[in-house]
Every structure is written in structure tokens, then in C-alpha cells.
């Protein structure tokens, strides 16, 4: 049974069932919650004149926030969302720097100018530090950036994915910087391939396919002329299309002759191509992970592939998912041991209307209790699900350039 209560008369322990206005016009994360603190009371009084209280769900013995299964609300929710936005904006600044630096390198290569990689190396160091401190923000940013098939975008995505995986594997900072540089430069040979031949939709002749495959050799030749490029990075540019079964190119060598970093970049390159516009496929992260899994011991190293999938989890950061109750959200982070219950940025309500502003929810807080079934992830969604461009929505709501 619900009753109308003036917001000034609310008390801790009352259960707010509905408001005097639409929930989307407020900053509350959920439609219905238990008042647990003075912050909740202040937020309700600031945003409403009256609310409807469900007397059967009230718990007047509640203290200030001892129940972990109740979602954050009010000022605490605002603080959490501000932190997420701040992290994304910081990651955006670093990503923009590396993308601009890499675009300049590609331009210089195309014009036959001398190439200086010092700025790129310094920015990669900055990115390593950023990713070690907050890997989730950098990975999420990579998934909400504008979809395109440009070489710079693919290279930077590979850089971020490779660094995240390398960090997961316990690589040292110096190793991460080398792996990152290799990820950024692995396809530099494509600058000497006619652009139309790189279109995934094009049906190529045998001669055209052979020319595209030469990008590994061309990349090696380009990097050998640039001062300051480690030999290991040059090798990766040449060998990242080798396969563990010996059916890759350019040399057709088997697993024991392929370096660890080349095996990593092979996984990273394929994963980003499958999940971005560059392949023309745009698979979900889950579908791409499944492809890698079935190709383990064929194209990819078995142990590395399984570690890669474990690193990014069942619901990789940036994935679009739908809850059993109908809400749609973007995976924002997942802690070790709770990959089934990540933290989401909710973007659509159960009726598939956008949330304004977006809302944050930690599914781990709902893995038990009478409503637990409502907060189970029902399925992963393609990026254009329900005709909603969630990438543009988050960029806009987070104050980024759309």
C-alpha cells in the first residue's frame, strides 16, 4: 500500500515507490529505493515536493546505508557518475594525443619525410601509466569512440587492447611500452597498399590478395629506416600474420618460431578488426571472443587465447547488454571474480527510452535477494540494438565531441 508523503516529512527507512515527476527528470539511479541516509533525504527534498511511499517495503530499523543490496542514490550516485566521467575524459585526452601523433607519422611516411617517434614513445609511456591506474576507462573509451575504419583508429585500439592484456599478464612497464609501440605500428606497411584493396567488402583477385599480404614486408622495410625502433617491433610488424599451425604468412613458420609479442598482436589485431568497422563485420565482443576460441591451436596460441578471453571476461568492457528486467546498459567495469556481475552505465529503460542522464548500477549488489532475477544479464546486444546509437549518446552525455 502506498501513501503520499510531503518530501519534508520523509525519514530514513521509508521506501520511495514513485515521485511527483518522472524518474528520468531526476538523478536517482533506480525507480524505487529505500531511504538510507541524510544524503538521500536531502536529494529527495531538493528534487521533489512529495513522493509515494510503499509502507510494506519500509524498514524503519534501517541505519545509514548498512544494506549493500540497495542501490546508490542521490549525492552518492552523482559522485560515482562524476568519477566515471572524469576518468573517461582523462583517457580521452591521452588517446587524442597518441592518435594525433600516429596520424602525423603516417603522413610523414606517405610524404617520404624523416620520421621521429620520440613523441609517440613518450605518449605511450603516459598511456601505460594511465592504463595501469585505471584500465577500465581506457578500454571503455575505445568502445565508445566514433566507429570508423581509419588506420589510426585501428592502431590506437590495438594499442589499448594490447596494453590491457599485457598488464593482465604481468608484463613490466618497459615490456608494455615495447608491446604498445608494436601494436601501434604493426600495420604501418598498409600505407603503401592502394586504399581500395584494404576495403573488406572488395572481392580481391589472387594478385590483389598477394599484394595486400605484402604489407608485412613493406612494414618491416619502413620501420628499419626509422631511428629508435626496437628490432622486436620490426619483427612483429613482419610476423603478426603468422599462425601457430604454420599456415600464416609471410614465412609460414610454426608456433615455436613466432615471438610472444607477435602472437599477442595477432590476437589483438583480429579482435579489434572483428569488433570494429575495419572488417565490415562489427561482431559483438562475445562473438569475437568465440571466434578466437575456436581458432586456438589453428591461428592463435592456445594458452594466450584462453588468457586473452579471461582477461576481458564474459562481458568485456564496452559491451552492450540487456537485463532481464529490460534495461539496456554498457559494461563499464568488472572486478576480479565477479565478471558475471559487472558495473553498468544504464542507457535505456525497460521501455527502450533513453535515460537522461545515464545511470550507474553495480550488478554485484543484486546477485542475491528477491529481485536478483531482474538484474541478471539476459543477453549481449549488437551496437545498433533498438536503433539506438549508444556511443554517440555517451559521448554527448559525458561532454565529449560527438
HUKA-V454855 format. One record per residue. N is the residue number from 1. RES is the residue in one small letter. PHI is phi as a letter, one per 40 degrees, with the letter a starting at -180 (* if undefined). Layout:
n: (N	N)
res: (RES	RES)
phi: (PHI	PHI)
This chain:
n: (1	2	3	4	5	6	7	8	9	10	11	12	13	14	15	16	17	18	19	20	21	22	23	24	25	26	27	28	29	30	31	32	33	34	35	36	37	38	39	40	41	42	43	44	45	46	47	48	49	50	51	52	53	54	55	56	57	58	59	60	61	62	63	64	65	66	67	68	69	70	71	72	73	74	75	76	77	78	79	80	81	82	83	84	85	86	87	88	89	90	91	92	93	94	95	96	97	98	99	100	101	102	103	104	105	106	107	108	109	110	111	112	113	114	115	116	117	118	119	120	121	122	123	124	125	126	127	128	129	130	131	132	133	134	135	136	137	138	139	140	141	142	143	144	145	146	147	148	149	150	151	152	153	154	155	156	157	158	159	160	161	162	163	164	165	166	167	168	169	170	171	172	173	174	175	176	177	178	179	180	181	182	183	184	185	186	187	188	189	190	191	192	193	194	195	196	197	198	199	200	201	202	203	204	205	206	207	208	209	210	211	212	213	214	215	216	217	218	219	220	221	222	223	224	225	226	227	228	229	230	231	232	233	234	235	236	237	238	239	240	241	242	243	244	245	246	247	248	249	250	251	252	253	254	255	256	257	258	259	260	261	262	263	264	265	266	267	268	269	270	271	272	273	274	275	276	277	278	279	280	281	282	283	284	285	286	287	288	289	290	291	292	293	294	295	296	297	298	299	300	301	302	303	304	305	306	307	308	309	310	311	312	313	314	315	316	317	318	319	320	321	322	323	324	325	326	327	328	329	330	331	332	333	334	335	336	337	338	339	340	341	342	343	344	345	346	347	348	349	350	351	352	353	354	355	356	357	358	359	360	361	362	363	364	365	366	367	368	369	370	371	372	373	374	375	376	377	378	379	380	381	382	383	384	385	386	387	388	389	390	391	392	393	394	395	396	397	398	399	400	401	402)
res: (x	x	x	x	x	x	x	x	x	x	x	x	x	x	x	x	x	x	x	x	x	x	x	x	x	x	x	x	x	x	x	x	x	x	x	x	x	x	x	x	x	x	x	x	x	x	x	x	x	x	x	x	x	x	x	x	x	x	x	x	x	x	x	x	x	x	x	x	x	x	x	x	x	x	x	x	x	x	x	x	x	x	x	x	x	x	x	x	x	x	x	x	x	x	x	x	x	x	x	x	x	x	x	x	x	x	x	x	x	x	x	x	x	x	x	x	x	x	x	x	x	x	x	x	x	x	x	x	x	x	x	x	x	x	x	x	x	x	x	x	x	x	x	x	x	x	x	x	x	x	x	x	x	x	x	x	x	x	x	x	x	x	x	x	x	x	x	x	x	x	x	x	x	x	x	x	x	x	x	x	x	x	x	x	x	x	x	x	x	x	x	x	x	x	x	x	x	x	x	x	x	x	x	x	x	x	x	x	x	x	x	x	x	x	x	x	x	x	x	x	x	x	x	x	x	x	x	x	x	x	x	x	x	x	x	x	x	x	x	x	x	x	x	x	x	x	x	x	x	x	x	x	x	x	x	x	x	x	x	x	x	x	x	x	x	x	x	x	x	x	x	x	x	x	x	x	x	x	x	x	x	x	x	x	x	x	x	x	x	x	x	x	x	x	x	x	x	x	x	x	x	x	x	x	x	x	x	x	x	x	x	x	x	x	x	x	x	x	x	x	x	x	x	x	x	x	x	x	x	x	x	x	x	x	x	x	x	x	x	x	x	x	x	x	x	x	x	x	x	x	x	x	x	x	x	x	x	x	x	x	x	x	x	x	x	x	x	x	x	x	x	x	x	x	x	x	x	x	x	x	x	x	x	x	x	x	x	x	x	x	x	x	x	x	x	x	x	x	x	x	x	x)
phi: (*	b	b	c	b	c	d	c	b	c	b	c	h	c	b	c	c	a	b	c	a	c	d	c	c	b	b	c	c	b	c	h	a	c	c	b	a	c	c	c	c	c	c	c	c	c	b	b	c	a	b	b	b	c	c	c	c	c	b	c	c	c	b	c	g	c	c	c	c	c	c	c	a	f	c	c	c	c	c	c	c	c	c	c	c	c	c	c	c	c	c	c	c	c	c	c	c	c	c	c	c	c	c	c	c	c	c	c	c	c	c	g	c	c	b	b	b	d	c	c	c	c	c	c	d	c	c	d	c	c	c	c	c	a	c	c	c	c	c	c	d	c	c	b	c	d	c	a	b	c	c	c	c	c	c	c	d	c	d	c	c	c	c	c	c	c	c	c	c	g	c	c	d	c	c	c	c	c	c	c	c	c	c	c	b	c	b	c	c	c	c	b	b	d	d	c	c	c	c	c	c	c	c	c	c	c	c	c	c	c	c	c	c	c	c	c	c	c	c	d	c	c	c	c	c	c	c	g	c	c	d	c	c	c	c	c	d	c	b	c	b	c	b	c	c	g	b	c	a	c	c	g	c	c	d	c	b	b	c	d	c	c	c	c	c	c	c	c	c	c	c	c	c	c	b	b	c	c	c	g	c	f	c	c	d	c	c	c	c	c	c	d	c	c	c	c	g	b	c	b	c	c	c	c	c	c	c	c	c	c	d	c	g	c	b	d	d	g	c	c	b	b	c	c	c	h	c	b	a	b	c	b	a	a	c	d	g	b	c	c	b	c	c	b	c	c	b	b	c	d	c	g	c	c	c	b	c	c	b	b	a	b	c	c	c	b	c	b	h	c	b	d	c	c	b	c	c	c	a	c	b	c	c	b	d	f	g	b	c	c	c	c	c	c	d	c	c	c	g	c	c	c)
